[in-house]
Structure formats: C-alpha cells, structure tokens
Amino acid sequence: MEQTKWPDSLWQATAAPLEIMPPLKSKTVCDVGIIGAGYTGLSTALHLAESDLKAVIVDKHQPGWGCSGRNGGQVNPNWKVLPQDIRKFYSEDEFERVIQVVNQTCDLVFDLVDRYAIECEAIRPGYVLGIVGRAGMSFIEKWSEQWQVVGADVVRLDKKTIEDLLGTDHYDGGMLDRRGGSVQPLSYARGLARACLKTGISIYGDSPAVSITRSNDGWLISCPQGEVSCRTVVIGTNGYTDRCWPGLTKTIVPVASLITSTTPLPDDVASQIIPNRNAVSESGGVPHYYRLDAENRMVFGGRGTITGKIGALDTRKLRQAAVKLFPGLKDAKWEYDWGGYVAMTTHHRPMLLKLEDNIFAGLGYNGRGVAMATMMGKQLAIQCKGERPDLTVDAPEKIPFHQFYPAGIAWRIIGGHVLDSFTRRI
Ligand SMILES: Cc1cc2nc3c(=O)[nH]c(=O)nc-3n(C[C@H](O)[C@H](O)[C@H](O)COP(=O)(O)OP(=O)(O)OC[C@H]3O[C@@H](n4cnc5c(N)ncnc54)[C@H](O)[C@@H]3O)c2cc1C
C-alpha cells in the first residue's frame, strides 16, 4: 500500500508530529467501525470511549490528512441559514434541539482541547464576519437578530467598529460572534487522534475501506489487507467521500478551497492587522477567510477555481486580495499554498444520514466543519449507543442533476465574481 503523501502546507510544517498509523493487516472485531480519521471520525470514536462500545478507525491516508488538517483553523459556530428557514425543515421539538446543538459546537471544541490537553494554539477571541454592500448588511441584520433570539452570542458591527477590530476600512459592517476562535487545525486533529489512542482506540492508516458488506448480524468493512467486523459502521469522509458506500458521493458536492500563508510578519505590520486575533471571513459572491496564526503569519483562503478543483494551486488572486485589504502585506513573503475539498449541500445544512440498518454518515459541513464535524462525531456516537441524537437522522437524498455539478460550480463562481464587482468587493 502506497504511503500517505501530505500536502505541503503551513500546518504540516508546524504541527507536532504523530506516529504513523500502520495499515490494517488482519481481521479485527469491534462494535463500531469508523471510516475516516478527520474530526468526524475521531470525535465519534472519542465520544464512544465514554461508553463500553469498542471503536476501530480506518483511514485511506493518516489522521488529519483530509480537510481536518488543511482548513483555515477557524472555529466558526455559525450556520449560514436563518433560523426561520431552519425551522421549515423540522418539527418544533427538533428545531429546538438542532439550534441547541449548533449553539454548543464551539464549546465542544474548546472543552475537548482542555480535557485532553491538546496543544493546538487554541484561542477564543471571537469570530468576525465582514460585509460589503447594502444587501449583505440587511441580511446580516436579519441573521443576527434571529440568531440572538435563539441564544447565539452575536452582535452586529458598524463600519467604525469592524475597522478598529480588523485594521481595514474595506467593510461596511459585519458581525462578531464571541463564541468563535481558532486552532492549528492539524494539531487539533492529531490531538484528537492521540486522545483516541490513549483511550485504547485503534487507528489504521493507509487503509482505504473499499467495500462494506453484510456479515452475520453485522457489517464487514474490507480494506486491501484486512477487515473490520462490526455491528455499526460510521462514515466520516466528507469532501473526500468515495464509492465505498454506493450513492453517498451524490449527496454532496466537493468544492476546492485554497489557502496561502506568509512567513511570520514583522511586529510593525502584524500589530496593524486584526489586533485581537479574531478569525475572519466574508459574506458575498466569492468570499475570503483569514486570520493571523500564533506566529503572526497571515493565513488567507478562499473558494474560487472555476472548475471546483484544486488544480495548479494558483493563489495569486488570494494574495492580491490580502494586500488590498491590508496594504502592510505588500512586502510579505508568501510561503505555502495548499488546498482541500469541502463538501457542500444544496440546503446549506450538515447531514447525519442513516444509509442502512446500523450504517450512518456525518458529512456536508459546507466549509464550516471544525466545530460542526466535532459535534457531528458526538451526535454519531449517541446514535451508535442506540440513543436519540439531537440532530435529526435523515435518509440520503441524491442532489438533483448531480452529474452537472461542475457546471453548477463554474456558474456559481462566475456569478460570485460578477456580484463582487458590483459591490466593490475585492
Ligand atoms: C482549505 C479549507 C479551509 C477550510 N477552512 C475551514 C475553517 O476555517 N473553519 C471551518 O470550520 N471549516 C473549514 N473547512 C472545512 C473543514 O475543514 C471540514 O468541514 C472538516 O475538516 C471535515 O472533517 P471530516 O472529518 O468530516 O472530513 P476530513 O477531515 O476531510 O476527513 C475525511 C477522511 O476520510 C478519509 N477517507 C476518504 N475515503 C475513505 C475510505 N474509502 N476509506 C478510509 N478513509 C477514507 C480521508 O483520507 C480523510 O482523512 C475548510 C476546508 C478546507 C478544504
């Protein structure tokens, strides 16, 4: 089996190493077989460790190799959807439970970091959303009001306040969510993996699940050199979902997101940018997300390739946008470029799916999975224990016209750039 190749990212260069997880080379028996060692799979296993159910994880690569080791590290508590629209999907009781779960996602991340003493540069100065244009401002007004009513710790920001918070006059206003923050994402994933190993959970790397078949009263996950025999299967493969379970790929659309990062900025430059070190993102056509890391490197990301693929990792536009926002970056040395695949859903909500008796999947975080995938793991663990999770358990639904999604992405990105040009966004 070929050994994992890691993306050449800032996170890979700076995360504390984790020993290489060996491939599965035998038949192992457990209660819950987990496919995917990102936040979803690792958090599921860690939350199962509190019960007497034995979990085993297999990953095609190594823990944190997927989005969990590539993301912007923004612990973002928010769903884009308005509560009034979320309400339409659920009964009143389900709505209350879902909203509570969303409101607790960030606490869960920072609690796990504390409980398992995960060294991952975790800070919690809040998450800021920057808005340009009248339409965006009126949306954020409605969004903030509705989320405040259901308990979110969010405040609207006027132009002056957001300018002081971020050190750029680009935005007309925005929103501060005090619950958010940031982590070094790969260190967080590896910390979860270390916590799993300490509680006796086995993790096998370079072990793709190639099929899931029935066996006796349970399921058999087959990897090239070994098998996991289990009662329940959890799939946590998100934007890297392959065909190991037929049809799962059709429930999401994988879209590339790219990041570029500088070397540590000189103090006189760093002191002018996001002085409280908030995690920041934008709303709009083709939005950016950014923050300074623990060593004052600018980490700047965005969606945007028209094909939806990572392609040649062309981050020139991202760097230009960063310099327009913060002219002090004009002499910055850009060091790393990398990308990964987020999993989008058409309804903008993540999904806990029941695929078959005792086969569940958690995926579709729409690019906001640091907090939500961690929470999804907790919810999947509750489901595996036979209890009722707070998130609803849905049947998988194929996205209509899924085969045309590359055209849909191109259309969305081109439309986004046009929208941005009208709202003087970068
Ligand atoms: C560039 C980028 C920036 C982002 N920034 C942010 C951010 O700042 N904040 C935020 O909240 N979210 C962000 N996200 C999204 C977030 O990273 C994801 O939602 C989250 O990491 C999903 O975690 P996961 O465990 O579900 O999936 P992943 O971490 O992607 O893990 C899936 C795992 O499944 C494995 N796998 C796939 N198929 C198989 C198989 N057949 N057998 C075995 N293993 C398999 C893969 O090897 C992989 O390790 C970003 C994503 C990207 C790509």
The ligand as an SDF file (V2000), in Angstrom:
LIG
                    3D

 53 58  0  0  0  0  0  0  0  0999 V2000
   -8.9960   24.8150    2.5120 C   0  0  0  0  0  0  0  0  0  0  0  0
  -10.0770   24.5710    3.5360 C   0  0  0  0  0  0  0  0  0  0  0  0
  -10.3290   25.5280    4.5040 C   0  0  0  0  0  0  0  0  0  0  0  0
  -11.3210   25.3130    5.4570 C   0  0  0  0  0  0  0  0  0  0  0  0
  -11.4440   26.2080    6.4770 N   0  0  0  0  0  0  0  0  0  0  0  0
  -12.3170   25.9730    7.4660 C   0  0  0  0  0  0  0  0  0  0  0  0
  -12.3480   26.8210    8.6150 C   0  0  0  0  0  0  0  0  0  0  0  0
  -11.5460   27.7450    8.7290 O   0  0  0  0  0  0  0  0  0  0  0  0
  -13.2800   26.5710    9.5700 N   0  0  0  0  0  0  0  0  0  0  0  0
  -14.1520   25.5180    9.4760 C   0  0  0  0  0  0  0  0  0  0  0  0
  -14.9960   25.3490   10.3560 O   0  0  0  0  0  0  0  0  0  0  0  0
  -14.0800   24.6300    8.4350 N   0  0  0  0  0  0  0  0  0  0  0  0
  -13.1900   24.8250    7.4620 C   0  0  0  0  0  0  0  0  0  0  0  0
  -13.0750   23.9280    6.4300 N   0  0  0  0  0  0  0  0  0  0  0  0
  -13.9210   22.7240    6.4500 C   0  0  0  0  0  0  0  0  0  0  0  0
  -13.4330   21.6720    7.4620 C   0  0  0  0  0  0  0  0  0  0  0  0
  -12.0480   21.5100    7.3510 O   0  0  0  0  0  0  0  0  0  0  0  0
  -14.1550   20.3470    7.2310 C   0  0  0  0  0  0  0  0  0  0  0  0
  -15.5470   20.5600    7.2550 O   0  0  0  0  0  0  0  0  0  0  0  0
  -13.8150   19.2960    8.2860 C   0  0  0  0  0  0  0  0  0  0  0  0
  -12.4400   19.1630    8.4510 O   0  0  0  0  0  0  0  0  0  0  0  0
  -14.4280   17.9590    7.8860 C   0  0  0  0  0  0  0  0  0  0  0  0
  -13.9030   16.9600    8.7300 O   0  0  0  0  0  0  0  0  0  0  0  0
  -14.1920   15.4370    8.3960 P   0  0  0  0  0  0  0  0  0  0  0  0
  -13.5870   14.6350    9.4640 O   0  0  0  0  0  0  0  0  0  0  0  0
  -15.6490   15.2250    8.1610 O   0  0  0  0  0  0  0  0  0  0  0  0
  -13.5080   15.1710    6.9870 O   0  0  0  0  0  0  0  0  0  0  0  0
  -11.9510   15.1290    6.5910 P   0  0  0  0  0  0  0  0  0  0  0  0
  -11.1120   15.8180    7.5800 O   0  0  0  0  0  0  0  0  0  0  0  0
  -11.8540   15.5770    5.1740 O   0  0  0  0  0  0  0  0  0  0  0  0
  -11.5880   13.6050    6.7100 O   0  0  0  0  0  0  0  0  0  0  0  0
  -12.0730   12.6410    5.8140 C   0  0  0  0  0  0  0  0  0  0  0  0
  -11.1210   11.4570    5.8830 C   0  0  0  0  0  0  0  0  0  0  0  0
  -11.7440   10.3570    5.2060 O   0  0  0  0  0  0  0  0  0  0  0  0
  -10.7090    9.5880    4.6320 C   0  0  0  0  0  0  0  0  0  0  0  0
  -11.3180    8.7090    3.6310 N   0  0  0  0  0  0  0  0  0  0  0  0
  -11.9720    9.0380    2.4930 C   0  0  0  0  0  0  0  0  0  0  0  0
  -12.4070    7.9210    1.8780 N   0  0  0  0  0  0  0  0  0  0  0  0
  -12.0180    6.8610    2.6300 C   0  0  0  0  0  0  0  0  0  0  0  0
  -12.1390    5.4550    2.5080 C   0  0  0  0  0  0  0  0  0  0  0  0
  -12.7640    4.8770    1.4700 N   0  0  0  0  0  0  0  0  0  0  0  0
  -11.5950    4.6600    3.4740 N   0  0  0  0  0  0  0  0  0  0  0  0
  -10.9400    5.2080    4.5330 C   0  0  0  0  0  0  0  0  0  0  0  0
  -10.7930    6.5360    4.6880 N   0  0  0  0  0  0  0  0  0  0  0  0
  -11.3220    7.3560    3.7430 C   0  0  0  0  0  0  0  0  0  0  0  0
   -9.7480   10.6220    4.0900 C   0  0  0  0  0  0  0  0  0  0  0  0
   -8.4490   10.0680    3.9110 O   0  0  0  0  0  0  0  0  0  0  0  0
   -9.7930   11.6970    5.1860 C   0  0  0  0  0  0  0  0  0  0  0  0
   -8.7370   11.5550    6.1220 O   0  0  0  0  0  0  0  0  0  0  0  0
  -12.1150   24.1190    5.4250 C   0  0  0  0  0  0  0  0  0  0  0  0
  -11.8610   23.1660    4.4520 C   0  0  0  0  0  0  0  0  0  0  0  0
  -10.8460   23.3810    3.5150 C   0  0  0  0  0  0  0  0  0  0  0  0
  -10.5880   22.3290    2.4700 C   0  0  0  0  0  0  0  0  0  0  0  0
  1  2  1  0
  2  3  1  0
  2 52  2  0
  3  4  2  0
  4  5  1  0
  4 50  1  0
  5  6  2  0
  6  7  1  0
  6 13  1  0
  7  8  2  0
  7  9  1  0
  9 10  1  0
 10 11  2  0
 10 12  1  0
 12 13  2  0
 13 14  1  0
 14 15  1  0
 14 50  1  0
 15 16  1  0
 16 17  1  0
 16 18  1  0
 18 19  1  0
 18 20  1  0
 20 21  1  0
 20 22  1  0
 22 23  1  0
 23 24  1  0
 24 25  2  0
 24 26  1  0
 24 27  1  0
 27 28  1  0
 28 29  2  0
 28 30  1  0
 28 31  1  0
 31 32  1  0
 32 33  1  0
 33 34  1  0
 33 48  1  0
 34 35  1  0
 35 36  1  0
 35 46  1  0
 36 37  1  0
 36 45  1  0
 37 38  2  0
 38 39  1  0
 39 40  1  0
 39 45  2  0
 40 41  1  0
 40 42  2  0
 42 43  1  0
 43 44  2  0
 44 45  1  0
 46 47  1  0
 46 48  1  0
 48 49  1  0
 50 51  2  0
 51 52  1  0
 52 53  1  0
M  END
$$$$
